[in-house]
Amino acid sequence: MLIVAMQHLTLDKQNALTGTGFIFKSGWQHPIVSHHRQMPGASSPLFAEGQALLQSLLWCLDSQLRPKFIFSDCLLLVSKVNSDWHDRSALSGLVSRIRWLFSNFPEASLHFLPHQLNMDAHVS
């Protein structure tokens, strides 16, 4: 069974909240489960996208769901996770944790999906 996971993020800087979410699908058309969570704080959009991906991967582990493909509409984050990029920043530490979590899903891969094609994740 092909499992597709789509990640999303919402930032509410006025109320200092970050919303994260994930939708699992069997193939492209059949939703299995979705998960949403609000966290205190609102950082830069790129860092928040990384936090959303990290939380989504942790949720996958806890729920024992094994995605084959994970999609994010943040091209810069996908590029950083899929490369050997690193420096001494907090973002680099977050990207390292994401890569480590991916080691729990050896068949999974992270891909960029433009925002307009990721609407299911944003409305679920």
C-alpha positions in Angstrom: 0.0 0.0 0.0 1.4 3.4 -1.0 1.2 5.8 1.9 1.5 9.5 1.1 2.0 12.1 3.9 1.5 15.8 3.3 2.7 18.3 5.9 1.4 21.8 6.5 2.1 24.8 8.7 0.2 27.9 9.9 1.9 30.9 11.6 -0.1 33.2 13.8 2.4 35.9 14.8 -0.2 38.1 16.4 -1.1 35.4 19.0 2.4 33.8 18.9 1.2 30.4 17.8 2.5 27.9 15.3 0.0 25.3 13.9 1.3 22.1 12.4 -0.4 19.3 10.7 -0.1 16.2 8.6 -2.5 14.2 6.4 -1.9 10.5 5.5 -3.4 9.1 2.4 -3.6 5.7 0.8 -2.5 6.7 -2.7 -3.4 10.3 -3.7 -7.1 10.1 -3.2 -8.0 8.3 0.0 -7.3 10.1 3.4 -6.5 7.7 6.2 -5.9 10.0 9.1 -4.9 13.6 9.8 -3.3 15.3 12.8 -3.2 18.9 13.9 -1.3 20.6 16.8 -0.8 24.1 18.0 2.4 25.1 19.7 3.3 28.3 21.5 5.7 30.6 19.7 6.1 31.9 16.2 9.5 31.9 14.7 10.7 32.5 11.2 8.7 30.7 8.5 11.6 28.4 7.5 12.3 27.4 11.1 8.6 26.9 11.7 8.3 24.7 8.6 11.2 22.6 10.1 9.4 22.4 13.4 6.2 21.3 11.7 8.1 18.6 9.8 9.8 17.4 12.9 6.6 17.2 14.9 4.9 15.4 12.0 7.7 12.8 11.9 7.5 12.3 15.7 3.8 11.8 15.4 4.4 9.2 12.7 6.7 7.3 15.0 4.2 7.4 17.9 1.3 6.3 15.6 3.4 3.6 14.0 2.5 4.8 10.5 5.2 4.4 7.9 5.0 6.9 5.0 6.6 6.1 1.7 6.5 9.7 0.5 6.4 12.9 2.5 5.6 16.2 0.9 6.3 19.8 2.0 5.6 23.0 0.2 8.8 24.6 1.6 11.4 24.1 -1.1 14.2 25.5 0.9 13.6 23.1 3.8 13.3 20.1 1.5 16.6 21.1 -0.2 18.3 21.5 3.2 17.0 18.1 4.5 17.9 16.3 1.3 21.4 17.6 1.1 24.4 17.5 3.3 24.0 21.2 4.3 25.0 22.1 7.8 26.4 25.1 9.7 26.3 26.2 13.4 22.8 27.6 13.3 19.7 26.5 15.2 18.1 25.6 11.8 21.0 23.3 11.1 20.4 21.5 14.4 16.7 21.1 13.5 17.6 19.8 10.1 19.9 17.3 11.7 17.1 16.0 14.0 14.8 15.7 11.0 17.4 13.7 9.1 17.8 11.4 12.1 14.1 10.9 12.4 14.0 9.9 8.7 16.3 7.1 9.6 13.3 5.5 11.3 11.5 5.4 7.9 14.1 3.8 5.5 11.7 3.6 2.6 10.5 7.2 3.0 11.6 10.1 0.9 11.0 13.9 1.3 9.7 15.8 -1.8 8.7 19.3 -2.6 5.1 19.9 -3.6 4.0 23.4 -4.6 1.5 25.0 -2.2 -1.3 25.0 -4.7 -1.0 21.2 -5.0 -0.7 20.7 -1.2 -4.2 22.1 -0.5 -5.5 18.9 1.0 -3.1 19.2 3.8 -4.1 22.8 4.5 -7.8 22.2 4.6 -7.9 18.8 6.4 
